[in-house]
Amino acid sequence: MKRQPSNHKPKKDESIVTLGEMLNQDLMKQLKEKQRELKAEEERRQKEEEQRKREERRQREKNKSFEELLSESNLNWKEFK
């Protein structure tokens, strides 16, 4: 006796249930709003970090000694003698 292939394949239209259909609309709105909030918070943190780094560079540049500034200079000071 041969096995007959099983014909229990679910129909594609009925078997696919999306996450949006499973969750109610209010919950979906809350999740999307939370996602936007988290994204905005991350962008704010990145901007603050960037600002902090700029301020640190400015302070380091401000506190450099004359010797450090002279050594970083691209000019050839021997030409000005």
Secondary structure in CASP SS format (residue, H / E / C, confidence):
PFRMAT SS
TARGET T0000
AUTHOR 0000-0000-0000
METHOD secondary structure of the structure
MODEL  1
M C 1.00
K C 1.00
R C 1.00
Q C 1.00
P C 1.00
S C 1.00
N C 1.00
H C 1.00
K C 1.00
P C 1.00
K C 1.00
K H 1.00
D H 1.00
E H 1.00
S H 1.00
I C 1.00
V C 1.00
T C 1.00
L H 1.00
G H 1.00
E H 1.00
M H 1.00
L C 1.00
N C 1.00
Q H 1.00
D H 1.00
L H 1.00
M H 1.00
K H 1.00
Q H 1.00
L H 1.00
K H 1.00
E H 1.00
K H 1.00
Q H 1.00
R H 1.00
E H 1.00
L H 1.00
K H 1.00
A H 1.00
E H 1.00
E H 1.00
E H 1.00
R H 1.00
R H 1.00
Q H 1.00
K H 1.00
E H 1.00
E H 1.00
E H 1.00
Q H 1.00
R H 1.00
K H 1.00
R H 1.00
E H 1.00
E H 1.00
R H 1.00
R H 1.00
Q H 1.00
R H 1.00
E H 1.00
K H 1.00
N C 1.00
K C 1.00
S C 1.00
F H 1.00
E H 1.00
E H 1.00
L H 1.00
L H 1.00
S H 1.00
E H 1.00
S C 1.00
N C 1.00
L C 1.00
N C 1.00
W H 1.00
K H 1.00
E H 1.00
F H 1.00
K C 1.00
END
